[in-house]
Amino acid sequence: MKPYSRVYAAINLDAVTANMKAMRDNLPPSTAMMGVVKTDGYGHGAVPVARTIDPYVEGYAVASIDEGIILRRHGIRKMILILGVTHESRFEELVHYDIRPAMFRYEEVRKLSDTAVKMGKKANIHLAVDTGMNRIGMKPDERSADMVYRMSRLGGVCIEGMFTHFAKADELDKTAYTAQYRAYTDFVDMLSARDVTIPIRHCSNSAGIVESLESNGLDMVRAGISIYGLYPSDEVGRDAVKLMPAMELKSFITYIKTIEPGDQVSYGGTFVADRTMRVATIPVGYGDGYLRSLSGKGSVLVRGQRARILGRVCMDQFMVDVTDIPDASEDDKVTLIGRDGEECISVEELAEISGGFHYEIICGIGKRVPRVYLRDNRIIGKKDYFNDIYEGFGYM
Ligand SMILES: *Cc1c(COP(=O)(O)O)cnc(C)c1O
């Protein structure tokens, strides 16, 4: 199978399904799941991922209204929640597409209510509560509870849900998590005292799900990185929920040559050969999201063996040492992320050696990298981000 000649990301949708099942099995039966598909499904492609996880979720979370609209345009009908702030210039679209905003200020809720009333509809909203992230949300105090009561009286909105987000659920020490969760449940009680009930309460992220935290007992959890088969950190347990990475990054050797002692490789000549070596060129670089900070440190897999990066990663190419892989040939498959035979290069490994963050690596796989979707080892779909049209610059 060679769907592209330069580089591609293979997305294993069977792994996505297996990850959803594994999480489902670790949740109380009455707890629903929301699939977080922001940043285009953490770089995997929001639409194919949403389609794949649809049987397991009650809804989806995205970062912006535009991400939500893309899902709607591809036939996703379930609940969609925007996790960030939505500008009032987009309120009509929120109502039109029935996409839920996260809200926490009275005025924005009032304006949305007016918009919905004018359109003859009701807008569903989820309240964002700030229990410690200091990102967005209302403070969980009596004043906010009074405000929520007033929101609940507005004719054009329905408070469908309320959530908070944990800053440290992925850490070994759960003290901060516990304090945040307590602040949230106390706030739920303050609202109950005002006869405001919240149908969908949700707090847990992937860390909460794999760590079997108490907040999994609310109405819903928000699964993010775990859908894609990565654990949120190396401090979370890996026994309760077995995850399988869904993305592999594959390329091909474009050129092989022999260099002599004293020869330098790539910009700056940071690698100098001390013996005769066989060097392979890979047509991938930081322009594809393959980190330059892997220069001289990372490795790739060729014929099931590790080949280390020589010198700097360039924008579109880099070189590896194949001296000890004598069979290596031009056009051979190269694995930058994923498995080849017994060997495996994980996103976590790349994060570790580059000094980066695993979430950032998958989100940063570039638009020059086509995504290829696999089920039962067969290609069932593709997405080529690069084959795109500019507006305003004419056409041929
Ligand atoms: C991104 C995000 C999530 C998912 O986080 P993961 O660590 O990927 O599970 C959940 N909730 C909110 C509010 C988020 O911003």
The ligand as a Tripos MOL2 file, in Angstrom:
@<TRIPOS>MOLECULE
LIG
   15    15     1     0     0
SMALL
NO_CHARGES

@<TRIPOS>ATOM
      1 C1         -9.3490   19.9700   25.4950 C.3       1 LIG1
      2 C2        -10.3840   19.8520   26.5490 C.ar      1 LIG1
      3 C3        -10.8110   18.5900   26.9780 C.ar      1 LIG1
      4 C4        -10.1460   17.3060   26.5610 C.3       1 LIG1
      5 O1         -8.8950   17.2040   27.2150 O.3       1 LIG1
      6 P1         -8.0340   15.8540   27.0830 P.3       1 LIG1
      7 O2         -6.9110   16.0350   28.0310 O.co2     1 LIG1
      8 O3         -7.5780   15.7950   25.6710 O.co2     1 LIG1
      9 O4         -8.9560   14.7570   27.4250 O.co2     1 LIG1
     10 C5        -11.8790   18.5380   27.8450 C.ar      1 LIG1
     11 N1        -12.4640   19.6690   28.2980 N.ar      1 LIG1
     12 C6        -12.0560   20.9060   27.9350 C.ar      1 LIG1
     13 C7        -12.7450   22.0980   28.4740 C.3       1 LIG1
     14 C8        -10.9880   21.0410   27.0630 C.ar      1 LIG1
     15 O5        -10.5700   22.2530   26.7090 O.3       1 LIG1
@<TRIPOS>BOND
     1     1     2 1
     2     2     3 ar
     3     2    14 ar
     4     3     4 1
     5     3    10 ar
     6     4     5 1
     7     5     6 1
     8     6     7 2
     9     6     8 1
    10     6     9 1
    11    10    11 ar
    12    11    12 ar
    13    12    13 1
    14    12    14 ar
    15    14    15 1
@<TRIPOS>SUBSTRUCTURE
     1 LIG1         1 GROUP 0 **** ****
